[in-house]
């Protein structure tokens, strides 16, 4: 696990949603893609946050009459935990454990902004441990 990069354990590609979308739009994308979180990007495709199923549930409970029309930035996590594309699988696993989170966004940094390349979850790491010994 130490010498395997995060990209060796995860295919490139990320399901992303414009940060100015409504929660309903994001929830529909998550449902259609069968994913538990969605990367939020700005107009230039750079990382601006992450929205999870739990965020949507929280909004639906707090705003039952109009959660669908709420804007994603109000509910998404803006301080996203990321790893570089060159990070090892072990580094990512340690980060998940230390931060008590379920996923990190793999990014490429152009000096000022981060472009999302993939989402690596604890599930992906477990799959790697079981199937690629």
C-alpha positions in Angstrom: 0.0 0.0 0.0 2.9 2.3 0.7 4.3 2.2 -2.9 0.9 2.3 -4.7 -0.3 5.7 -5.8 -3.9 6.8 -5.2 -4.4 6.9 -9.0 -3.3 3.2 -9.3 -6.1 2.3 -7.0 -8.7 4.6 -8.5 -9.7 5.3 -12.1 -9.5 8.9 -13.2 -12.7 10.7 -13.4 -15.0 12.5 -11.1 -18.7 13.2 -11.0 -18.9 16.9 -10.5 -21.7 19.4 -10.1 -21.6 23.2 -10.6 -21.4 24.9 -7.2 -24.3 27.1 -8.1 -26.7 24.2 -8.5 -29.6 23.5 -6.3 -29.7 20.7 -3.7 -32.3 19.0 -5.8 -30.0 19.1 -8.9 -27.1 17.7 -6.8 -29.4 15.0 -5.2 -30.7 13.9 -8.5 -27.1 13.5 -9.9 -26.1 11.6 -6.8 -29.1 9.3 -7.2 -28.6 8.8 -10.9 -24.9 8.0 -10.5 -25.4 6.0 -7.3 -22.8 7.9 -5.3 -22.8 9.1 -1.8 -21.1 12.4 -2.4 -20.5 14.8 -5.2 -17.6 17.1 -5.9 -18.7 20.7 -6.4 -16.7 22.8 -8.9 -16.7 26.5 -9.9 -17.2 27.8 -13.4 -13.6 26.9 -14.4 -13.8 23.3 -13.1 -11.8 23.9 -9.9 -12.8 22.3 -6.6 -15.1 24.5 -4.5 -16.5 21.9 -2.1 -18.1 18.5 -1.6 -21.7 17.7 -0.9 -22.7 14.4 0.8 -26.0 12.5 1.2 -25.8 13.5 4.9 -25.7 17.2 3.9 -28.8 16.8 1.8 -30.6 14.9 4.6 -29.7 17.7 7.1 -31.1 20.3 4.7 -34.3 18.3 4.2 -34.8 18.1 7.9 -34.0 21.7 8.6 -35.8 23.1 5.6 -38.5 20.5 4.8 -40.6 22.9 2.7 -37.9 24.2 0.4 -34.7 22.2 0.7 -34.9 21.4 -3.0 -34.3 25.1 -4.0 -31.5 25.7 -1.5 -28.1 26.5 -3.0 -25.4 23.9 -2.6 -22.8 26.3 -1.2 -25.0 26.8 1.9 -24.8 23.1 2.7 -21.6 21.7 1.2 -18.3 21.4 2.9 -15.9 24.0 1.5 -12.8 22.9 3.3 -12.3 19.7 1.4 -9.6 17.2 2.4 -7.5 16.5 -0.7 -4.5 14.5 -1.7 -2.2 14.9 -4.7 -2.3 12.5 -7.6 1.2 11.3 -6.5 0.2 10.5 -2.9 0.4 6.9 -1.9 -2.6 4.8 -1.0 -1.1 4.5 2.5 -1.0 8.3 2.9 -4.6 8.6 1.8 -5.6 5.8 4.2 -3.8 7.5 7.1 -5.5 10.8 6.2 -9.0 9.2 6.3 -8.2 7.7 9.7 -6.8 10.8 11.2 -9.6 13.1 9.9 -12.3 10.5 10.6 -13.7 10.9 7.1 -14.8 8.4 4.4 -13.3 10.0 1.3 -10.7 12.4 -0.1 -10.6 14.2 -3.4 -7.6 13.5 -5.5 -6.5 16.8 -7.1 -4.0 18.3 -9.4 -2.8 21.7 -8.2 -1.9 24.4 -10.7 -0.3 26.7 -8.1 -3.5 28.4 -6.9 -6.4 26.2 -7.6 -7.1 22.5 -7.3 -8.6 20.5 -10.2 -10.4 17.4 -9.0 -9.2 14.1 -10.7 -11.0 11.5 -8.7 -12.6 10.7 -5.3 -10.9 8.0 -3.3 -13.0 6.4 -0.6 -12.4 4.0 2.3 -14.3 1.5 0.2 -11.8 1.9 -2.7 -8.9 1.2 -0.3 -10.6 -1.9 1.2 -11.3 -3.2 -2.3 -7.6 -2.7 -3.1 -6.6 -4.5 0.1 -8.8 -7.5 -0.7 -8.3 -7.8 -4.5 -4.8 -6.6 -5.2 -2.6 -8.2 -2.7 
